[in-house]
Amino acid sequence: MKAKIGAVIVLPLALALSACGDTMGERALTGGGIGAGAGLAVGALAGWPLVAPALVGAAVGAGIGAITTNNK
């Protein structure tokens, strides 16, 4: 059980570190992936059905990724 919880915590953190993009579409895609993973993790830890939190997380993450700017 501890390994599953550790994986659920470490995976979104690893994805967050790799989430970057040069275009709005790339940032929306990576943001959506991170949001889906975070929503899935929250749903799994809370004992909810997994589809709805993953979809909401993906939509929110994609929206946030799309509105951010590339600061290089």
Buried (B, 14 or more C-beta within 10 A) or exposed (E): EEEEEEEBEEBBEEBEEEBEBEEBEBBBBBBBBBBBBBBBBBBBEEEEEBEEBBBBBBBBBBBBBBEEEEEE
